[in-house]
Amino acid sequence: MKKIILALTCAVLLYACGKKENYPPGRFCWNLYDHTGYFEDTSCDKTEAEIKAIAGNGGYERFGDSRFCWTIKQQNGWTIYLSEVSEMLLHSLYETNLGATASQKVDCIHFQNWFNRKEAIVGGALVYFEPVVKGFMPEDDPADDKKIFLYTSGDTTWQRHYSNDPWF
């Protein structure tokens, strides 16, 4: 009798451990992003068609998708660099809504984030503008604390200041 109870207990445990809590085929958990790429919410038990309707003009990706670094050419000619973006989010948001015309995976090891801001020297006084994060590949590396002259207008000299410190 003990052997039968032990065998039944083992069988029940093996069955319970092998049972998966998956959603029905084609239904997954999704991360939703607004139209600018900011994370909004996670939604589960939906098909891609359902999540696409929910996302509207925002982006979406399957929860747990692999993330990569990308270089993206935009319609306006600018090149932007993104890190930690899944291929699905790249297609659903950046190519569809944010004007990406070409994209290429790049090695994240060589990817660096730099902070830059536009500054003005007005009558000898330095005026700061909000820092903005921008990614650069090594060949574009501006070097820490580098200032690039942009133009002069009247008594104002405009320059771009780069740093790897977000609080510069």
C-alpha positions in Angstrom: 0.0 0.0 0.0 2.8 2.4 0.8 4.4 1.7 -2.6 1.1 2.5 -4.4 0.7 5.8 -2.4 4.3 6.7 -3.1 4.0 5.9 -6.8 0.8 8.0 -7.0 2.4 10.9 -5.1 5.4 10.8 -7.5 3.1 10.6 -10.5 1.0 13.6 -9.3 4.2 15.6 -8.5 5.7 14.8 -11.9 2.5 15.8 -13.7 2.2 19.1 -11.7 5.9 20.0 -12.3 5.6 19.3 -16.0 2.5 21.3 -16.4 3.2 24.7 -17.9 1.3 27.9 -17.3 1.5 29.0 -20.9 -1.2 31.1 -22.6 -3.0 29.5 -25.5 -1.1 29.3 -28.8 -0.4 32.8 -30.3 -1.2 34.6 -27.0 1.6 36.3 -25.1 2.5 39.0 -22.7 3.5 42.3 -24.4 5.3 45.5 -23.4 3.5 48.6 -24.7 5.2 51.9 -25.4 3.8 55.3 -26.3 4.5 57.0 -29.6 7.8 58.5 -28.4 9.2 55.1 -27.1 8.5 55.4 -23.4 7.3 52.3 -21.6 3.6 52.4 -20.7 2.3 49.0 -19.6 2.5 45.2 -19.9 -0.5 43.3 -21.1 -0.9 39.5 -21.2 -3.0 36.9 -22.9 -3.3 38.8 -26.2 -2.4 38.0 -29.8 -0.2 40.3 -31.9 -3.3 41.6 -33.8 -5.0 42.5 -30.5 -1.9 44.2 -29.0 -1.4 46.1 -32.3 -4.9 47.6 -32.0 -4.3 48.5 -28.3 -0.9 50.1 -29.0 -2.4 52.4 -31.6 0.4 54.6 -32.9 2.7 53.4 -30.1 5.1 50.5 -30.2 5.0 47.0 -28.7 7.2 44.0 -28.2 6.8 40.5 -26.9 7.7 40.3 -23.2 11.2 38.9 -22.8 12.3 39.4 -26.4 16.1 39.8 -26.9 17.3 43.3 -27.1 20.1 44.8 -29.2 21.9 48.0 -30.1 21.0 49.7 -33.4 22.1 52.4 -35.7 19.1 54.0 -37.4 19.0 56.3 -40.4 16.0 58.7 -40.2 14.0 60.3 -43.1 15.5 63.7 -42.2 19.0 62.3 -42.7 20.0 62.1 -39.0 21.5 58.9 -37.7 20.5 57.9 -34.2 21.8 55.1 -32.0 19.6 53.0 -29.7 20.6 50.5 -27.1 18.4 47.8 -25.5 15.7 47.7 -28.2 14.1 44.5 -29.4 13.7 43.9 -33.1 9.9 43.9 -32.8 9.9 47.3 -31.1 12.2 48.6 -33.7 9.8 47.6 -36.4 6.5 48.5 -34.6 7.7 51.9 -33.3 10.8 53.3 -34.9 10.3 52.2 -38.5 6.5 52.8 -38.5 6.1 55.9 -36.4 9.5 57.7 -35.9 10.7 57.9 -39.5 13.4 55.3 -39.6 14.4 54.4 -43.2 17.2 52.0 -42.5 18.4 50.1 -39.4 21.4 48.0 -38.6 22.3 45.9 -35.6 25.6 47.0 -34.0 27.8 45.5 -31.3 26.7 46.9 -27.9 30.3 46.6 -26.6 31.3 49.6 -28.8 28.2 51.6 -28.0 28.7 54.6 -25.8 26.2 57.1 -24.4 27.2 60.7 -24.4 25.4 63.7 -23.1 25.4 66.9 -25.1 23.8 70.2 -24.8 23.7 73.4 -26.9 25.3 76.3 -25.1 25.3 80.0 -25.9 27.9 82.6 -24.9 26.0 85.9 -24.7 28.0 89.0 -23.9 30.6 86.8 -22.2 28.1 84.9 -20.1 27.5 81.1 -20.7 23.8 80.1 -21.0 23.1 76.4 -20.6 20.4 74.4 -22.3 19.0 71.1 -21.1 21.3 68.1 -21.5 20.2 65.5 -24.0 21.4 61.9 -24.2 22.7 60.9 -27.6 24.5 57.7 -28.5 27.7 57.7 -30.5 29.7 54.9 -32.1 33.5 55.0 -31.4 34.3 56.7 -34.8 32.0 59.5 -33.7 33.4 59.7 -30.2 33.5 63.4 -29.4 35.8 63.0 -26.3 34.9 64.1 -22.8 34.4 67.8 -22.2 34.8 68.6 -25.9 33.1 71.8 -27.2 32.3 72.2 -30.9 31.8 75.7 -32.3 28.5 75.8 -34.2 27.9 79.4 -35.3 27.8 83.1 -34.2 24.7 85.3 -34.5 25.0 88.9 -33.3 26.6 88.9 -29.9 25.9 85.2 -29.3 28.3 82.3 -30.0 26.6 78.8 -30.1 28.5 75.7 -29.3 27.8 72.0 -28.6 29.3 70.6 -25.4 29.8 66.9 -25.0 30.5 64.9 -21.8 30.1 61.4 -20.4 28.8 62.9 -17.2 25.0 63.6 -17.2 25.4 66.4 -14.7 28.1 68.4 -16.6 
